[in-house]
């Protein structure tokens, strides 16, 4: 290499070592690419600093090699065809690879974008492949990159990602994982920019993860408002008081507290003792929430199947199961080892397998409620077939569908979609799961308050008249107590109330 070129590159690298955070990627590319003619003449050029490596290859356009170009750094190897693009020099095609350790890249980005947000867990060097000043150049054939893992990936999902400069975030578009082992991962991408490996506890691409978080927080806030209004309505409308309304009210209460605590937990808790306490309480409230969903299923079964020879569940048993059953899971686990709860995320220790202390009971409850739900649908189908022929068919179908959806929400059926939540190939199911469960409080309010004819009637009377007369209260209470018997008549949908 000519001495002048070597001196110019050396000066730039000295500046990088002196202040790596202030050195812009574009400046580095321009300086090193200036040596492209020398690379075409003298062969591959390599430069190295404390935090970065540069590899430059070039060839004259009339003598392009037939074999793909291979450029290697200490922790990465890149392979691409020479005819995948043409460089800005009219007579040259050149390839520049810059490998930066993850911490340096992150610090430089934080400095240039002035951001303090949580950084992703990068599992390799950041490898920038360019042909000059162009950004995200599309290729006619993909580039293949094998990147060594710089940290342990046990229990983590590896994703091939690139830096989206426009959105200032890591993304996966145009990149796919070819193969991966404990030491390295091979990726293919159809464009040029900065690449890396992202380690995540869930196989959700960064862009989708941000979308899902936004949906979750918006849904939870709306659900908290709706759950509070539902509790007020169930308490206010005393004339429709029944065992089922009691279960509704307690389900709303536990769901309200669980989602409120979940929202609080989204802010990082520094104190480890407080974090563990938060995790235990969150675990208890969600299990209690599902216990009340199970009671919804049991009561529904008694109403529909055992309607003539069964008494409703006693309130004493309701509260014993709804608030006592979760302790059977939590107390032995917490007493055995407090390592069951992660002191960083304030939740169950997923890596140690304690997540099954949550998923296990949920799977059992969902399985039982699915059986109750299918039996209910079967019985309701028979009841609706006996409705008067004067009732239009579309009204029967609408009423039946509405009733089925309402029960599905109360029984926790929407959690079935969570099975697909952790499959990267079914990211669409993750969106369905997030929407259905984040807005569950909203669904309960709409389906079981606003669309409940008895509640609407009582609220209207209370708002207009101030209070019911004694006879009206007695009449309304009698009507409610006979709601399940009417399944055999034109009011079959009262099971929905």
N, C-alpha and C positions, 0 to 999 in steps of 0.2 A: 504494500500500500504506500502511495506517495506520502512523504513526510508532512506535507501541508495538510492533507486530509486527516492523517493520524493525529496531528496536533489539535486540529479543530474539534474532533470527536473527544479527545482527551480533556480539553477545556470544558466541554459540555458535561462530561461525566464527573469532573471535579466539582462543578456547580451542583450536580445532583447529590453527590455525597455530602456536600456542605449543608444543603437545605432540600431534602427530598420531597417535603410536603408542598413546597412552592413550585416545583418543577412541573410544568404542564405536559401532558402526554403529546399534544400537538407539536410542541417545541422539540421534544426528544425525537419524534418521528421525522420531522423536517431535517434535523441535523444529521441523523444517521442515514436517512435515505439519500442525502447529498453524496454519500459514498457509494451509491449504486453503480456508477460506471467503473469504479475501482473493483467492486465485487465481481462484475462481469469479466474483468480482465484478470484479476489475481485469485478469484475463487471466493468461497464463503468467508465472511468477516464476522468475528465474534468480539463482543465487548462485555465487560462485567464490572459491576459496582458492588457495594455491600448489600444492596437491597434489590438490584435489578440485573437482568441479563438481556443482551441484544444479539440477535442472529440475523444476518442479512445475506440473501442470495440474489443473484441477478444473472440474466442471460439475454443475449441479443435476440431480437425478435425473429431474425431470419435463421437462427440456429437454436431454436428451442429444443431442449432435451425431450426425448419421447417418454422417459421414465418420470414418475411424479417426483416433485421436490420434497426432500425430507430435511426438516430443521429440528435440531434437538437442543434443549437446555437441560439444566441439572434435573428438573422435575417434570419435564414435558417433552413430548415428541409430536411434531406436526407434519402431516403429509397432505399434499394437494397437487393437482395437475397444473402444469405450466400454462396450459391454454384455457384455464378457468376464467382468466381476466387478462387485461392489458394495462400496464402501468401508465403513469402520466408522461414518462419519457417516450417519445415517439418510436425510438429504436430499441427500447429495453422493456423487459418484463422483470419485475423484481418483487421479492417477498421479504417482509420484515416481521420478525417475531420479537416481542418484548415480554419477558416473564418478570412479573413483580410479585413479591411475597404479599400475601393477603392483608397483613396488618398495614403495610406501607400504602397499598392501594386504598384501603379504607380510610386511613388518616388523610391522604391527599384529597379524596372525594369529600370528606367531612369539611376540610378546609376550604375547598373551592365552592361547595354548595352551601356552606354555613349551616349544616344540619346537625342535630344532636339526637336524632331518632335511633332506636335500637338497631344494631347492626346484625345482618344475617350471619349464620355460621358457615363460613367458607372453608371447604375442606382441601383446597389446593392453592397453588399459585394462581394469580390472575394472568392469563396469557392473551396478549393483544396481537392480533394478526392484521396487517394493513398493507396497502399498496401506495401509501402517501398520505394525503390530507383527507381522503374520502372516508366517510363513516358508514358502517353497515352496508358495505358493497355486496350486491347479490352475485352469486356465483353460478356458472353453468353446470358445475359438478361440485358436490359437497367436499368440504375440508374435513379431514379426520384428525382427531387430537387424542392422544393418550396422556393423561395427567396423573401424576403420582399423588396419592392421598397424603396430606401432611398431618393428619390426625386420625384417631381411631373412629371408625364408622359403625362400630357395634351398636345395634339397636336403632340405627338411623337409616333414613332413606337418602340415597344419592341422586341428585338431579343435575343435568347438564344445563347451565344457564349462561346468559350473556348480559352485558350491561347495557340497558336501554337508556341512552343519554337524554332522550326527550322526556321520559317519565322519571328519570333519576331513580331507577329501580332495576332489580334483576328480573329477567324474564326468560321464558323457555321457547318462544316462537322460533321455528326454524332449526331448532336443535333437538337431537334425540340421543338417547343412551344406547350404545351398541353392546357393551359388555362391562361388567364390573366385578372386581374381586377385593380382597382385603387390602391390597397394596395400590391398586390403580383402577382408573375408569377410562373407557374409551367412548368418545362422543363424535357425532357427525353433525355439522352445521352447514347451512346453505348460504351464509353471508359472513362478512368479515366485521369484527369489532373486538371487544374484550370478553374473554370467556373464563369460566371457572366452574368448580363443582360446589354445589350447595348441599349441605347436610341438614336434614330436617327430621323431626320426630314424626311428621306426617307427610305423605306424598302429595302435598298440595303445592302447585306452582306459586311463586311469590305474588303475582298479580291476582290470581284467584283467591289466595289467602287474604289479601287486603279486602277484596270484594266481600268475601264471606264474613270477615270481621265487621265490616260496615253494616251488612244486612243483620248480623246478630245483634249489634248494639241498638240499631233502630228498632228492630223487632222487640227486644227486651224492654226498651223504654215504653213503647206503645202497650205492650202486654202488662207492664206494671200498672199503668193507668187503668187499663180495662179490667184487670183482676181486682183492683181496689173498688172500682164501680160495681163489679159483680158481687163482691162481698157486702157492700152497702145495700144493694138491691135484695139479695137473699135474706139479709137481716131485717130490712125495712118491710118487706112483704110477708108479714107474719101469718097471714091467712092461708098461704100455700105451704106453710111449714110442714115438713115430713122428713122421714129418715133420708130420703134421696137428696133433698135440699140441704140437709145437714152435711152429707158427704160432699156435695157440690161446694159448699161454703168452706169446709176444711181443706179440700183440694186446692181451692183458690188461695187460701191462706198460706199453705206450705209452698205452693208454686210461687207466690208473691215474694215470700221471704228468701227462697232459694235463688230466684232470679235477681233480687236486690243484692244479695250477698255475692253472687257471681259478678254483678256489675262492679261492686266495690273491689272484688278480687282482681279486676282488670288493671287496677292501679297497684304498682309494685309495693309489697310490704317488706320493709327492710328487717324488722325484728323477727327472728326465727321462731320464737315462742308464739308470738301473735300470728305468724304465718301458719304454723301447725294448728293452732286453735281455729283459725279461719277454715283450714282444710277439713278438720273434723266436723265442724258445724255445717259446712257446705255438703259434705258427704251425708251427714244425717238428714238434712232437709230434703235433698234429692231422693234419698231412699224413702223418707216419709211421704213425699209426693207420690211416689210409685205405689206405696202401700195403700194410699187413698184411691189411686186408680184401680188397684185390685178390688177394693171394697165397692167401687163403682160397678165393676164387673159382676161381683157376687150379688149385689142388690138387683142389678139388671136381670140376672138369671132368675132370682126369686120372683121378681115381678112378672116376667114373661112366661116362664116354664111352670113355676110352682104357685101360680097366681091364686088358686083356690084353697090349697092346703099348706100354706106357709105363712109364718109371721115374719115381719120385717126384722132386720138385724137390730139388736138392742144397742142403744147409744153407748153404753158402758163398754161393750165389746168393740164397737167402732173405734173409740178413742184408744183402747188398749192395743189394738192391731195397728191403727194409723200412726200412733206416736211411740208405741213400745217395741214393735217388731224390728225397726231399724237398729235398735240398741243391741239386738242379738248378734248382728253382724259387726257393729262398730266396737263394742266394749272388748270382746276377746282379741280382736285384731290390734287395737290400740294398746291393750295391756301386754300383749306379747312382744310388740316392737313398734316404737314410734318412728322407725325408719320406713314404715308403711306410707308415710306422708312426705312428699317432696318439699323441702324447706325453701326452695327457690320459686316454684310455681304455685305453692299453696294448694296442692291437690294431691291425689294418690300418686305414689311412686310407680309410674308406668314401667320404667326399666326393670324394676324388681318384680313385676307381675302382680302387684297389689290392685291393679285396675279391675281385676275380676271380683274384688269385693264390692264393686259397683255394677259391673256388667253382668255378673252371675245372677244376682237377685232380679235385675231388670229383665234378663232373658226369660227367667222363670215366670215373672209376672206377665210379660207380653205374651208368652205362650198360653198361659191360662186365660188371659183376656181375649186372645184370638179365638179360643174355643167358645167362650161366652158370647163373643160377637157373632160368630157363625151360627150358633144356636138361635140368637136373637133375630138375625136376618131371616133364617129359615122360618121361624114362627111368625115374624112380621109378614113374610110373603104370603103365608096362609091366611092371615087376618085380612090383608089388603084384598085378597081374591074374593073374600066374602062381603066386601063393601057393596053398597047399593049400585045397581047398574046405572042409576041416574047420575052417578059421579063420573065425569069424563075420565078417560084412560090417562091422559097426560097429567091430570091432577093427582091421580093415584101414584104414577111414576115419580112425579115431583116430590110428593109428600114422603114416599118411601125412601127416595135418595137422600132427601134432607135429613130424615131420621137416622139413616145409616151413617152419614157423614158426622152428624152430631155425636153419635155414640163412639165413633172411631176416635174423635178428638179426646173425649173423656177417658177412654180406655188406654190411651198412650200408644195407639196403633201407628201414629206417625213416626215413632222411634224405629219401626221396622226398616225404614229407609237408611238408618244409621249403619246397617250392615254394609252398605255400599259406599259409605263415606270415606273409607280408607283405601279405596281402589283408584289408582291414578288414571285408569282407563275409563272410569265412570265418574268423572268430575261433575257431570251434570246432576248425578244423584246427590252429590254433596250439596249442591245448591238447593235441590228439592228438600233435603233433610233440614238444612239450615233455615229455610223459609218456613216450613211447616212447624218446626219446634220453637223457633224464636217468636213467632206470632201466635203461639198456642193460646196465650191469654186473650188475645184479640178474638180468636175463633170461639173461645168459650163464651165471651161476652156477647158476641153477635148471635151465635147459634142457641145459647141457653138463656139469654136475657132478652135481647131485642126481638128475637123470633119466637119467643114463648108467649103464646096468646094469653095465658093466665096472668103472667107478670105484667104484660102490657095493659090488660084490663084493670088490674089492681092499681097500677101506677096512675092510669088515667083517672080512676075514681078518686084516688087520694089527692091528686093534684086539683081536681075539679071540686070535690066536696070536702076535702080536708081530712076526712076519715070515713070508714065504712060504718054503717049501722050494724047493730048486733046481729040482726037477722041476715044481713048480707054476708057478714063474716062467717056465720054458721053455714050458710048456703055454699059459699066458696070453699070452705074447708071440706064439706061433704063431697063437693065435686072433685076436689083434689084426691081425697081418699079413695074414690071410686075410679080414679084415672086408669089403673091397670086393668080393671074389669072391662072397661070400654074398648079394650083391644079387640074384643069380639064384635064390636059395633062400628059405627062410622067414625068414631073418635079413636081409632087404633093407634094413631100417632102420638097419643099422650105418653107413651113410653119414652118419648123424646124429652119430656119436660123434666 
